[in-house]
Amino acid sequence: QVQLVESGGGLVQPGGSLRLSCAASGFTFSSYAMRWYRQAPGQERELVAGITIVSGVTNYADSAKGRFTISRDTAKNTVYLQMNSLKPEDTAVYYCNARRTVAIGMGYNYWGQGTQVTVSS
């Protein structure tokens, strides 16, 4: 069974740090691009960071640049999101996403159930 399980969320003070983990199983992890999304109450889901099959290729939302770092460990089938200098506006449910394009208009797209991150004093 395909599974993406996020962990590492919680309550943190402004300026603090958290590291989110996403443990993948049931598919060939190394063949998928991995992404982190987030969704705050009343807001649209937002792409935060992504990493391609080539681990050195990453991208970030403007709001995350310089503060967040995405990485993957293929041996552990796990993708991470290191979040530093957290702000209250980072408060959201963070979702792990795995995608693979097999052919034009065909592919695979998996989602985790999310982990809550709350940045507050």
Contacts in CASP RR format, 6 or more apart in sequence:
PFRMAT RR
TARGET T0000
AUTHOR 0000-0000-0000
METHOD contacts of the structure
MODEL  1
QVQLVESGGGLVQPGGSLRLSCAASGFTFSSYAMRWYRQAPGQERELVAG
ITIVSGVTNYADSAKGRFTISRDTAKNTVYLQMNSLKPEDTAVYYCNARR
TVAIGMGYNYWGQGTQVTVSS
1 25 0 8 1.000
1 26 0 8 1.000
2 25 0 8 1.000
2 26 0 8 1.000
2 27 0 8 1.000
2 110 0 8 1.000
3 23 0 8 1.000
3 24 0 8 1.000
3 25 0 8 1.000
3 26 0 8 1.000
3 112 0 8 1.000
4 22 0 8 1.000
4 23 0 8 1.000
4 24 0 8 1.000
4 96 0 8 1.000
4 97 0 8 1.000
4 98 0 8 1.000
4 110 0 8 1.000
4 111 0 8 1.000
4 112 0 8 1.000
4 113 0 8 1.000
5 22 0 8 1.000
5 23 0 8 1.000
5 112 0 8 1.000
5 113 0 8 1.000
6 20 0 8 1.000
6 21 0 8 1.000
6 22 0 8 1.000
6 94 0 8 1.000
6 95 0 8 1.000
6 96 0 8 1.000
6 112 0 8 1.000
6 113 0 8 1.000
6 114 0 8 1.000
6 115 0 8 1.000
7 20 0 8 1.000
7 21 0 8 1.000
7 22 0 8 1.000
7 23 0 8 1.000
7 115 0 8 1.000
8 18 0 8 1.000
8 19 0 8 1.000
8 20 0 8 1.000
8 21 0 8 1.000
8 115 0 8 1.000
9 18 0 8 1.000
9 20 0 8 1.000
9 94 0 8 1.000
9 115 0 8 1.000
9 116 0 8 1.000
9 117 0 8 1.000
10 18 0 8 1.000
10 115 0 8 1.000
10 116 0 8 1.000
10 117 0 8 1.000
10 118 0 8 1.000
11 118 0 8 1.000
11 120 0 8 1.000
12 18 0 8 1.000
12 86 0 8 1.000
12 117 0 8 1.000
12 118 0 8 1.000
12 119 0 8 1.000
13 86 0 8 1.000
13 119 0 8 1.000
13 120 0 8 1.000
13 121 0 8 1.000
14 86 0 8 1.000
14 87 0 8 1.000
14 88 0 8 1.000
14 119 0 8 1.000
14 120 0 8 1.000
14 121 0 8 1.000
15 84 0 8 1.000
15 85 0 8 1.000
15 86 0 8 1.000
15 87 0 8 1.000
15 119 0 8 1.000
16 84 0 8 1.000
16 85 0 8 1.000
16 86 0 8 1.000
16 119 0 8 1.000
17 82 0 8 1.000
17 83 0 8 1.000
17 84 0 8 1.000
17 85 0 8 1.000
17 86 0 8 1.000
18 83 0 8 1.000
18 86 0 8 1.000
18 117 0 8 1.000
19 80 0 8 1.000
19 81 0 8 1.000
19 82 0 8 1.000
19 83 0 8 1.000
20 36 0 8 1.000
20 80 0 8 1.000
20 81 0 8 1.000
20 83 0 8 1.000
20 94 0 8 1.000
20 96 0 8 1.000
20 115 0 8 1.000
20 117 0 8 1.000
21 78 0 8 1.000
21 79 0 8 1.000
21 80 0 8 1.000
22 34 0 8 1.000
22 36 0 8 1.000
22 78 0 8 1.000
22 79 0 8 1.000
22 80 0 8 1.000
22 81 0 8 1.000
22 96 0 8 1.000
22 112 0 8 1.000
23 76 0 8 1.000
23 77 0 8 1.000
23 78 0 8 1.000
24 32 0 8 1.000
24 34 0 8 1.000
24 77 0 8 1.000
24 78 0 8 1.000
24 79 0 8 1.000
24 96 0 8 1.000
24 98 0 8 1.000
25 77 0 8 1.000
27 98 0 8 1.000
27 108 0 8 1.000
27 110 0 8 1.000
29 72 0 8 1.000
29 74 0 8 1.000
29 77 0 8 1.000
29 98 0 8 1.000
30 53 0 8 1.000
30 74 0 8 1.000
31 53 0 8 1.000
31 100 0 8 1.000
32 53 0 8 1.000
32 98 0 8 1.000
32 99 0 8 1.000
32 100 0 8 1.000
32 108 0 8 1.000
32 110 0 8 1.000
33 50 0 8 1.000
33 51 0 8 1.000
33 52 0 8 1.000
33 53 0 8 1.000
33 98 0 8 1.000
33 99 0 8 1.000
33 100 0 8 1.000
34 50 0 8 1.000
34 51 0 8 1.000
34 70 0 8 1.000
34 72 0 8 1.000
34 79 0 8 1.000
34 96 0 8 1.000
34 97 0 8 1.000
34 98 0 8 1.000
34 99 0 8 1.000
35 47 0 8 1.000
35 48 0 8 1.000
35 49 0 8 1.000
35 50 0 8 1.000
35 51 0 8 1.000
35 96 0 8 1.000
35 97 0 8 1.000
35 98 0 8 1.000
35 99 0 8 1.000
36 47 0 8 1.000
36 48 0 8 1.000
36 49 0 8 1.000
36 50 0 8 1.000
36 70 0 8 1.000
36 79 0 8 1.000
36 81 0 8 1.000
36 94 0 8 1.000
36 95 0 8 1.000
36 96 0 8 1.000
36 97 0 8 1.000
37 45 0 8 1.000
37 46 0 8 1.000
37 47 0 8 1.000
37 48 0 8 1.000
37 94 0 8 1.000
37 95 0 8 1.000
37 97 0 8 1.000
38 45 0 8 1.000
38 46 0 8 1.000
38 48 0 8 1.000
38 90 0 8 1.000
38 92 0 8 1.000
38 93 0 8 1.000
38 94 0 8 1.000
38 95 0 8 1.000
38 117 0 8 1.000
39 45 0 8 1.000
39 46 0 8 1.000
39 92 0 8 1.000
39 93 0 8 1.000
39 95 0 8 1.000
40 89 0 8 1.000
40 91 0 8 1.000
40 92 0 8 1.000
40 93 0 8 1.000
43 92 0 8 1.000
45 95 0 8 1.000
46 61 0 8 1.000
46 92 0 8 1.000
47 61 0 8 1.000
48 60 0 8 1.000
48 61 0 8 1.000
48 63 0 8 1.000
48 64 0 8 1.000
48 68 0 8 1.000
48 81 0 8 1.000
48 94 0 8 1.000
49 58 0 8 1.000
49 59 0 8 1.000
49 60 0 8 1.000
49 61 0 8 1.000
49 64 0 8 1.000
49 68 0 8 1.000
49 69 0 8 1.000
49 70 0 8 1.000
49 81 0 8 1.000
50 58 0 8 1.000
50 59 0 8 1.000
50 60 0 8 1.000
50 70 0 8 1.000
51 57 0 8 1.000
51 58 0 8 1.000
51 70 0 8 1.000
51 71 0 8 1.000
51 72 0 8 1.000
51 79 0 8 1.000
52 58 0 8 1.000
55 71 0 8 1.000
55 72 0 8 1.000
55 74 0 8 1.000
58 70 0 8 1.000
60 66 0 8 1.000
60 68 0 8 1.000
60 70 0 8 1.000
63 89 0 8 1.000
67 83 0 8 1.000
67 84 0 8 1.000
67 85 0 8 1.000
67 86 0 8 1.000
68 81 0 8 1.000
68 82 0 8 1.000
68 83 0 8 1.000
68 84 0 8 1.000
69 81 0 8 1.000
69 82 0 8 1.000
69 84 0 8 1.000
70 79 0 8 1.000
70 80 0 8 1.000
70 81 0 8 1.000
70 82 0 8 1.000
71 79 0 8 1.000
71 80 0 8 1.000
71 82 0 8 1.000
72 78 0 8 1.000
72 79 0 8 1.000
72 80 0 8 1.000
73 79 0 8 1.000
73 80 0 8 1.000
79 96 0 8 1.000
81 94 0 8 1.000
83 90 0 8 1.000
83 117 0 8 1.000
86 117 0 8 1.000
86 119 0 8 1.000
87 119 0 8 1.000
88 119 0 8 1.000
88 120 0 8 1.000
89 119 0 8 1.000
90 117 0 8 1.000
90 119 0 8 1.000
91 117 0 8 1.000
91 118 0 8 1.000
91 119 0 8 1.000
91 120 0 8 1.000
92 117 0 8 1.000
93 114 0 8 1.000
93 115 0 8 1.000
93 116 0 8 1.000
93 117 0 8 1.000
94 114 0 8 1.000
94 115 0 8 1.000
94 116 0 8 1.000
94 117 0 8 1.000
95 111 0 8 1.000
95 112 0 8 1.000
95 113 0 8 1.000
95 114 0 8 1.000
96 111 0 8 1.000
96 112 0 8 1.000
96 114 0 8 1.000
97 109 0 8 1.000
97 110 0 8 1.000
97 111 0 8 1.000
97 112 0 8 1.000
98 108 0 8 1.000
98 109 0 8 1.000
98 110 0 8 1.000
99 107 0 8 1.000
99 108 0 8 1.000
99 109 0 8 1.000
99 110 0 8 1.000
100 107 0 8 1.000
100 108 0 8 1.000
101 107 0 8 1.000
102 108 0 8 1.000
END
